[in-house]
């Protein structure tokens, strides 16, 4: 009887051990399955993430190819299909010789974003560029000088005395003129050029091309005079209204500052993105550190040693301050980028004043490196100024003003003067 109890207990123990072993094996099997499935999921996510990244890169490469074939391609947004995914590509307008290309790859609710800064570099020259004016043209007072090339959709004239453009001058549209100017520098190789419908009372140090139906009573030194059959096509303004609206919306997204915003007496303020529903006044050694783009509903005044400086977070990109009113920068105003070479501050106004006594933008001194843009109005420039770029419906230069700029409109008709080549400055993932 005792032996039977022992055998019964032994059978129960064996059964229990068997169940325990099976449970452990099932647990291990389940754990291994979870690990394998998790590893597969991770591996699948890595593959998909990599695919999304390369879709984004494909968008960047497509945009760069388009810009290589046509460097003046306007800003655009478009999609590119890559396998089962889509790349959303955005090419910005050219601002101060720099463009931002952003491409976002998307596949199965996964997304990665790549950004490239594509900018003009002067270490090698594959094209030439010039200052640009719209239909309002350019007026220059006595002894004023533009160092470089100029393209204008309207007449360029010296309103008093003699004025000089020391490289080429191109004036588009039938009936427009070059009047009482000195164009080009003797001895430049290749020779500088003037291209226009009609040339009056000017000295052209190089070659003159005027349109059939126009006329010339200009003096030609060191070059030839040629009649060309067709009018010169105008150039559109480089920054679109939609781009300006985007900057405004971006600024307003950071909130609204009601009333005038003033920094003075050596104080420092930080602001942006923000809309100012009033005027922006920076004076008497005050400093504004721009942490995001601004939209100023009124006027902007920067004077008496005041500064606007981009925050270091801007890196290589450009910062923008948009005004609906007038902009005045004078008496030692300092306007500068983030401190990284290639970063600039742009002051832009939508004001439409073309009066020299009350221009949309008035720059009087020390605006080195800044970008000025008046899509509908006049930029008036005074004294010796080194600027990154000045583009306006109309340009006006005061007596003895000398303007040296660092970038501008790229046009195949320019054969000499300031120039550069497009190069990739940065290529990085941003999201």
LOMI-658848 format. One line per 8 residues: their letters; for each residue x, y, z of C-alpha. Coordinates in steps of 0.001 Angstrom, whole numbers, padded with zeros to 6 digits, always signed. Layout:
% LOMI-658848
a = X,Y,Z | ...
END
This chain:
% LOMI-658848
xxxxxxxx = +000000,+000000,+000000 | +002816,+002362,+000762 | +004449,+001690,-002590 | +001270,+002678,-004397 | +001169,+005999,-002568 | +004739,+006671,-003488 | +004076,+005874,-007146 | +000970,+008077,-007104
xxxxxxxx = +002913,+010980,-005626 | +005730,+010446,-008101 | +003278,+010549,-011044 | +001755,+013786,-009811 | +005212,+015342,-009403 | +006195,+014292,-012923 | +002972,+015748,-014275 | +003574,+018999,-012405
xxxxxxxx = +007168,+019218,-013650 | +005988,+018563,-017208 | +003389,+021334,-016984 | +005972,+023670,-015502 | +008492,+022933,-018249 | +005819,+023415,-020930 | +004808,+026730,-019375 | +008404,+027877,-019294
xxxxxxxx = +008904,+026796,-022894 | +005695,+028544,-023961 | +006795,+031656,-022091 | +010194,+031557,-023717 | +008604,+030949,-027093 | +006190,+033833,-026592 | +009031,+036105,-025466 | +011154,+035111,-028436
xxxxxxxx = +008171,+035730,-030728 | +007663,+039175,-029183 | +011352,+039940,-029568 | +011390,+038743,-033167 | +008246,+040673,-034048 | +009603,+043741,-032262 | +012886,+043399,-034087 | +011066,+043043,-037378
xxxxxxxx = +008988,+046115,-036550 | +012108,+048079,-035628 | +013866,+046858,-038746 | +010823,+047767,-040829 | +010699,+051227,-039245 | +014405,+051711,-039901 | +013911,+050710,-043517 | +010903,+052999,-043906
xxxxxxxx = +012693,+055855,-042157 | +015662,+055409,-044449 | +013367,+055290,-047473 | +011665,+058519,-046353 | +015045,+060213,-045891 | +016184,+059251,-049371 | +012853,+060462,-050796 | +013581,+063836,-049163
xxxxxxxx = +017106,+063794,-050600 | +015733,+062933,-054039 | +013556,+066047,-053827 | +016604,+068165,-052988 | +018578,+066724,-055893 | +015650,+067329,-058266 | +015445,+070974,-057144 | +019192,+071480,-057529
xxxxxxxx = +019039,+070057,-061051 | +016246,+072476,-061942 | +018209,+075417,-060546 | +021359,+074330,-062356 | +019465,+074297,-065655 | +017775,+077638,-064881 | +019318,+079639,-062004 | +016549,+082254,-062265
xxxxxxxx = +013780,+079706,-061599 | +011130,+081512,-059509 | +010040,+080266,-056110 | +007907,+077157,-056375 | +006398,+074252,-054457 | +005828,+070890,-056096 | +005650,+067139,-055435 | +007937,+064432,-056750
xxxxxxxx = +006933,+060749,-056704 | +009656,+058346,-055589 | +008595,+054691,-055428 | +005661,+054429,-053033 | +006479,+057766,-051421 | +006170,+061449,-052219 | +008625,+064286,-051765 | +007188,+067766,-051095
xxxxxxxx = +009721,+070295,-052402 | +009783,+074023,-051680 | +012244,+076410,-053410 | +012367,+079911,-051946 | +012828,+083181,-053780 | +016399,+084442,-054139 | +017117,+086736,-051199 | +020496,+088409,-051012
xxxxxxxx = +022066,+085837,-053314 | +020740,+082924,-051280 | +017963,+080371,-051724 | +016563,+077848,-049249 | +015437,+074457,-050569 | +013334,+072264,-048273 | +012230,+068755,-049188 | +010001,+066560,-047016
xxxxxxxx = +009801,+062844,-047753 | +006506,+061094,-046918 | +005571,+057411,-046902 | +002995,+055541,-044790 | +002578,+058427,-042326 | +006329,+058752,-041858 | +008086,+062006,-042707 | +011626,+063418,-042677
xxxxxxxx = +012753,+066844,-043867 | +016031,+067993,-045453 | +017144,+071598,-045997 | +019811,+073018,-048287 | +021169,+076571,-048374 | +022106,+077338,-051991 | +023998,+080608,-052284 | +026217,+082718,-054506
xxxxxxxx = +029923,+082321,-053843 | +032426,+084750,-055331 | +035434,+082407,-055278 | +034653,+081466,-058887 | +032582,+083274,-061512 | +030096,+081555,-063822 | +027666,+084485,-064119 | +027468,+088224,-063468
xxxxxxxx = +024841,+090152,-061552 | +023617,+093709,-061103 | +021405,+096067,-059155 | +017758,+095941,-060224 | +015064,+098585,-060612 | +011483,+098220,-061784 | +009378,+100398,-064060 | +010226,+103519,-062043
xxxxxxxx = +013829,+103360,-063262 | +016846,+105047,-061653 | +017622,+108708,-061010 | +021154,+109773,-060059 | +022335,+113142,-058806 | +025704,+114795,-059517 | +028821,+112646,-058952 | +026829,+109644,-057726
xxxxxxxx = +028259,+106234,-058635 | +026973,+102677,-058828 | +029875,+100236,-058673 | +028778,+097261,-060761 | +026073,+096409,-063284 | +022514,+097714,-063426 | +019297,+096345,-064938 | +016250,+098596,-065047
xxxxxxxx = +012757,+098253,-066482 | +012604,+102051,-066646 | +014765,+104968,-067794 | +018125,+105607,-066088 | +019137,+109252,-066005 | +021387,+111756,-064316 | +019033,+114417,-062983 | +021886,+116844,-062154
xxxxxxxx = +025511,+116947,-063320 | +027331,+113726,-064171 | +026641,+110277,-062745 | +028392,+106964,-063340 | +027623,+103266,-063627 | +031078,+101750,-063793 | +030095,+098464,-065444 | +027201,+097628,-067777
xxxxxxxx = +023732,+099230,-067869 | +020713,+097507,-069396 | +017366,+099253,-069816 | +014350,+097203,-070913 | +011186,+098133,-072820 | +010491,+100276,-075838 | +010891,+104018,-075383 | +013054,+103891,-072249
xxxxxxxx = +016388,+105707,-072226 | +019868,+106163,-070798 | +020279,+109930,-070298 | +023415,+111950,-069433 | +025279,+109054,-067824 | +028797,+107701,-067920 | +028510,+103941,-068433 | +031446,+101542,-068131
xxxxxxxx = +035111,+101838,-067263 | +037705,+102375,-070021 | +039942,+099370,-070604 | +037695,+096735,-069009 | +038017,+093320,-070670 | +035558,+092264,-071897 | +034319,+095802,-072544 | +031306,+097032,-070596
xxxxxxxx = +027999,+097497,-072418 | +024968,+099730,-072574 | +021776,+098177,-073962 | +018738,+100427,-074376 | +016023,+101618,-076743 | +017421,+105167,-076896 | +020714,+106674,-075677 | +020896,+110445,-075075
xxxxxxxx = +023841,+112632,-074105 | +025806,+109820,-072447 | +029378,+108539,-072623 | +029620,+104789,-073163 | +033044,+103342,-072312 | +032537,+100130,-074232 | +029838,+098865,-076580 | +026417,+100403,-077169
xxxxxxxx = +023446,+098341,-078392 | +020293,+100326,-079114 | +016991,+099071,-080448 | +015835,+099614,-084007 | +013374,+102466,-083943 | +015280,+104128,-081131 | +018228,+106492,-081522 | +021631,+107407,-080196
xxxxxxxx = +023484,+110682,-079823 | +025954,+109253,-077316 | +029765,+109224,-077322 | +031353,+105786,-077714 | +034850,+105185,-076286 | +036751,+101961,-076897 | +033834,+100072,-078369 | +031285,+099907,-081124
xxxxxxxx = +027693,+100978,-081717 | +025207,+098357,-082919 | +021512,+098455,-083756 | +019580,+095424,-082441 | +016193,+094402,-083884 | +014158,+093581,-080792 | +013201,+095324,-077563 | +014914,+094160,-074389
xxxxxxxx = +012603,+092045,-072245 | +011871,+093359,-068739 | +012666,+091449,-065553 | +010012,+090800,-062931 | +010630,+091722,-059322 | +012450,+088875,-057571 | +010185,+088468,-054519 | +006585,+087458,-055123
xxxxxxxx = +003577,+088895,-053299 | +002757,+085392,-052058 | +006199,+085134,-050452 | +005674,+088470,-048689 | +002280,+087252,-047446 | +003906,+084078,-046139 | +006422,+086130,-044139 | +003609,+088243,-042714
xxxxxxxx = +001609,+085175,-041702 | +004681,+083575,-040145 | +005337,+086712,-038087 | +001691,+087064,-037018 | +001756,+083448,-035876 | +003971,+084540,-032981 | +001342,+086967,-031683 | +000620,+090685,-031905
xxxxxxxx = +002411,+093539,-030142 | -000112,+096384,-029836 | +001097,+099954,-030276 | +004591,+101286,-031025 | +007585,+099131,-030042 | +010561,+101281,-028987 | +014122,+100436,-027892 | +016404,+103346,-026929
xxxxxxxx = +019127,+104531,-024560 | +021458,+101582,-025065 | +018804,+099008,-024133 | +018599,+095572,-025803 | +015380,+093810,-026730 | +014557,+090390,-028156 | +011585,+089980,-030480 | +010130,+087645,-033087
xxxxxxxx = +008256,+086116,-034659 | +005762,+088897,-034039 | +003410,+091364,-035690 | +003750,+094952,-034437 | +000469,+096795,-034788 | +002193,+100189,-034794 | +005682,+101573,-035476 | +009084,+100025,-034753
xxxxxxxx = +011540,+102605,-033363 | +015135,+101754,-032465 | +017337,+104735,-031612 | +020156,+106116,-029467 | +022298,+102952,-029396 | +019349,+100643,-028780 | +019665,+097066,-030067 | +017008,+094669,-031293
xxxxxxxx = +017988,+090995,-031442 | +015685,+089448,-034019 | +014605,+085955,-032905 | +012037,+085537,-035672 | +010676,+087459,-038633 | +008674,+090652,-037971 | +005709,+092299,-039621 | +005428,+095999,-038785
xxxxxxxx = +002069,+097505,-039623 | +003516,+101040,-039496 | +006915,+102691,-040056 | +010416,+101544,-039087 | +013056,+103989,-037814 | +016628,+102949,-036992 | +018973,+105826,-036136 | +021722,+107246,-033910
xxxxxxxx = +023829,+104121,-033544 | +020846,+101755,-033226 | +021111,+098125,-034359 | +019015,+095239,-035624 | +020941,+091967,-035405 | +019790,+088460,-036252 | +019880,+085982,-033383 | +022572,+083308,-033701
xxxxxxxx = +019830,+080689,-034190 | +019335,+082030,-037724 | +022676,+080462,-038652 | +023234,+080806,-042394 | +019674,+081847,-043226 | +018411,+085399,-043772 | +016016,+087241,-041479 | +013185,+089431,-042734
xxxxxxxx = +011433,+092513,-041354 | +008387,+093491,-043429 | +006868,+096963,-043085 | +003647,+098306,-044525 | +004924,+101830,-043897 | +008215,+103612,-044595 | +011721,+102590,-043501 | +014414,+105049,-042378
xxxxxxxx = +017967,+103891,-041574 | +020387,+106714,-040766 | +023125,+108140,-038547 | +025158,+105028,-037891 | +022348,+102479,-038066 | +023766,+098947,-037901 | +021974,+096131,-039700 | +023579,+092703,-039690
xxxxxxxx = +023085,+088971,-039905 | +023595,+086207,-037369 | +027379,+086437,-037421 | +027678,+083460,-039765 | +029099,+084382,-043162 | +026247,+084377,-045666 | +023528,+085452,-043198 | +021873,+088825,-043846
xxxxxxxx = +019021,+090981,-042615 | +016456,+092132,-045161 | +014272,+095192,-044626 | +011284,+095133,-046990 | +008414,+097543,-047417 | +005205,+097373,-049402 | +004850,+101200,-049254 | +004296,+102697,-052726
xxxxxxxx = +005820,+106176,-052347 | +008075,+107147,-055262 | +008750,+110716,-054058 | +012412,+111537,-053446 | +011372,+113812,-050556 | +009449,+110995,-048897 | +010695,+107645,-050249 | +009522,+104198,-049206
xxxxxxxx = +013069,+103446,-047933 | +015676,+106063,-047078 | +019196,+104822,-046271 | +021746,+107431,-045266 | +024798,+105740,-043722 | +026395,+102545,-042458 | +024021,+099879,-043704 | +026748,+097461,-044678
xxxxxxxx = +025604,+093953,-045541 | +021881,+094662,-045350 | +019304,+093864,-048042 | +016761,+096553,-048945 | +013645,+095830,-050969 | +010781,+098122,-051986 | +008437,+096195,-054249 | +006195,+099178,-055034
xxxxxxxx = +008155,+102277,-054038 | +011461,+104165,-054087 | +014715,+103395,-052298 | +016763,+106562,-051800 | +020455,+106061,-051026 | +022789,+108684,-049615 | +026548,+108849,-048906 | +028954,+105912,-049245
xxxxxxxx = +027110,+102646,-048698 | +028190,+099017,-049019 | +025026,+096946,-049169 | +024265,+093348,-049912 | +021458,+094241,-052312 | +019013,+097028,-053151 | +015994,+096244,-055310 | +013101,+098626,-055828
xxxxxxxx = +010412,+099864,-058174 | +012585,+102983,-058340 | +016128,+103822,-057150 | +017376,+107317,-056357 | +020987,+108269,-055534 | +021861,+111556,-053856 | +024804,+113840,-054700 | +028136,+112036,-054324
xxxxxxxx = +026489,+108809,-053197 | +028617,+105752,-053983 | +026902,+102399,-053840 | +028765,+099105,-053789 | +026601,+095986,-053620 | +027462,+092318,-053112 | +024669,+090498,-054984 | +021756,+091203,-057280
xxxxxxxx = +019899,+090214,-060420 | +021561,+087450,-062446 | +021218,+088176,-066148 | +022955,+086568,-069120 | +023373,+089976,-070778 | +025927,+091001,-068146 | +029370,+090037,-069436 | +031562,+091700,-066805
xxxxxxxx = +031444,+093255,-063358 | +030520,+091567,-060069 | +029876,+087865,-060394 | +029908,+084480,-058736 | +028633,+080940,-058933 | +025960,+078977,-057109 | +027240,+076611,-054445 | +025701,+074403,-051750
xxxxxxx = +026533,+075993,-048400 | +024734,+073567,-046059 | +022895,+070243,-046453 | +021222,+068959,-043302 | +018172,+067223,-041883 | +015954,+069697,-040048 | +013118,+067429,-038869
END
